[in-house]
């Protein structure tokens, strides 16, 4: 579904991604972890071209993401993206936030878009909040609305960039619960996260990054119980000591 082939990215002299080769199969859940500044968020943001790359290529469902001829808005409508900060429009109700892209980009009528928004809100446990405004919701609720908004475009894959790191600890579980249900339904997902319990329980594979490289890749049980690289061993030891 998603393929990285020799991907390199620089910010000036800083080599942020160094020769990334990786694949994500259809229906697979891949968790990307690693220390701060290792390139995790940069990597996930190259998939829908929020970040450009200078070398290599990225294929999404067989399409070259960085091809000059790509219709970027049409392409992005097929890749759900959930940010660290929820990025909801504060002046629109919850339902209108979810309906905006389907009506503008897909040309759906208001009534079917509203019905779909209501279904998605029920799915993320917020059926009663359709007419509320983002400012009236907790952080965890706002992030669940952001997930519903991404799902409204019926994307074949979802990208999560540290979706729980801006949340208070008691709200993290409610967002992870929604992500777990998506994984169970077979959604293709790449998740950048520090939630190692989620990685262990839900991921099919874990990619460990350091200094812009994928240092290690493996199953959750293999990675957490027998990390191969010294860097991954140190990272996990630090996590456990916290």
N, C-alpha and C positions, 0 to 999 in steps of 0.2 A: 504493500500500500504506500509506504514511504521509504525512499532510498536515498542515502547520502553517499556520494562517490567522490572521494578525494577533496572534501570541502575545506577551503581555507578562507579565513576572514581576518583582515587587519583593520585596526583603528589607528591610522598614522603608522607609527613604527611598532605598535603593539600587536602581536600576533595572537588574536583572540581565539580562533579556531584553527587547529593544526592537523590537516590531513584526516578529516573525519570520514570514516567508512562505517556505515551501519544500515540496518534495514529494520522496518517495523512491518510485520505481516498483518493482513486484514484480520480484525478481531483481536489483535494482540494488545496487551496493556504493558507499556514499557515505562519504568520509572527511571528518571535521570537524577542522580544525586552526586554530591561532591562538595568540597569546601567553597566558601564565598570566593567569587572571582575566577572560578574554574571554567566558565564558558557555558554553563547550563542554560541560562536564560537566552544568551545569544544564539545558541544552537536551536532552541525551540522557535525563536522568532525568525529564523531564516526559512522555516517551513512555509510560512504564509507571507514571506517577503516584507515583514516589518524590518528586517535587516537584510541588506544586500550582501552577496558573497563575491569574492574576487577570483576564486579558482574552484574548479570542480563543478559538480552539478547535483541538484536535488530533484528527484522525481516523486510526484504525488499522483498515485493511481495512473502511472505511465506518462504523466505530463511533466515537462521540464518547467519547474517553478520559476526559474530565472531567465527563461527564453524571452527575447525582446518582444515577440509577437503576443505574449500572454495578455489576455484581458484580465487585469489584476482584480477588478471589483467582482467580476463573475467568478473568478477562481476563489477569492476569499470567502465568497458566500458558501463554498463547499467545505471550508475548514473552520470548525468551531474553535474560538479562542477565548479562554477565561483568564483574566489578568489578576495580578496580585491586588491591585486596587480596583474596585468593582466597575468603575467607568460607566455607571448608569447615568442617564440624563435626569438631573434633579427636578426639572420643571415638567416632566411627563410622569403620568401614573405608572405603576408597575405593569399593567396590561399594555399600555401604550409603548413602553420601553420594549416589550417583547414583540409587539405587532409592527414596529417601525420598519425593520429590514424586510420582513416578508411582504409588506404592502408596497414599499418603495422599490425593492430590488427584484422580488419575484412577481410583483403585480397582483398579489392576492387581494381579493375583496375584503372590506372591513369585517363583515360578519364571520366568514370562515377564519380570518386571522384572529379575531377575538375568541372564537370557539377553541382554536388551537392553543392560544395563550392560556386559556382557562384549563385545558387538559394538562399543559406543561406545568402550570402552577400547582395543580393537584399532584402531579408526579414528584415535585420537589417539596411537597408538604406545605404549600402556601396558598391553597385555594381561596382562602378568605381575604387575601391581601391584594386582589386584582386592582382595586381602586385606590389603594394607599399610594403614597409618594415615597421615593427612596429615603428621604430624610426622616420618615416615621418608622423605619425598619432598623433592626439591629444589624451589625456587620455580617453576621452569619446568614441572616435573611437576605440581605442585599446580594451576597455572593451566590446564594441559591437562585435568586432572580436572574443574576448574570449567566448562570448555567442554563436556565430555562430560555433566556434570550438567545444564547448560542444554539441551543437545540431547535429553536423555531425555524431555522433554515434547513433542517433535516440533513446536517452534514454527515458524510461518511466517516469522518474522523474528528476527534476533539483534542485540543492542546490545552494543557493547564500549566500556567507559569506561577508556581508557588501560590496556589489559590487560598491557602490558609494562613500565610505568614503575616497578614495584616490583621488577623482576628484575635480576639481574646481567647484564652485557652478553652473556656467552656463552650465556645461556638464552633470550635474546629470540628468536633465530632459530627455535627449536623450536616456540614458540607461534605465531609468524607463519606458519610452515609449515602448521599446522592451519587457521589462518584463511584462508590462500590456497586450501587444498583445499575449504573450505566455499564460498568465492566461486566457484570453478570449477564446483561442483555447482549453482550458481544460487540460493544462499541470499540473501535480502534482508538487507542488513547496513548498520548505521550504526556507524562506528568513530571514536571520538575517540582520536587517536594523534599522537605526535611522530615516528613512524617514517615518514619521508618516502619512503624507498625502497619501503616497502610501498604507500604511497599512489600512487606513480608506477606501480608494477607492477600493482596489483590494482584500484584504484578506477575506477569509471565516471565519478564526479564528485568534485570537491573543493569543500567549503564552507570559506571562510576567515572567521573571526569576530574581531571586535575590539570591546571595550566593549559587549557584549550585542547586537551587530548582525551580520547576515551582510553583510560588506563586498564579498565577491567570490565568484563561483561559476563553475566551468569544468571542462573536462577536465583530467586530470593534466598532459598535455603543454602545454596552453595556460597553465595556472596556473604551472607550474614554469619554463617557458621565457619566457613573456611576461606576468608578473603586471601587472594593470592599475592597481591602487591603489598609492599611495605606501606605505601601511602594509604591504601584502603584500610589496612589493619590499624594504622594510626587514627584515621578518620572515625572508624567505628569505636575504637577505644575512647576517643574524646567524647563521642555521643553518649556512650554508656556512663562515663564519669559525670556527665551532666544529669 
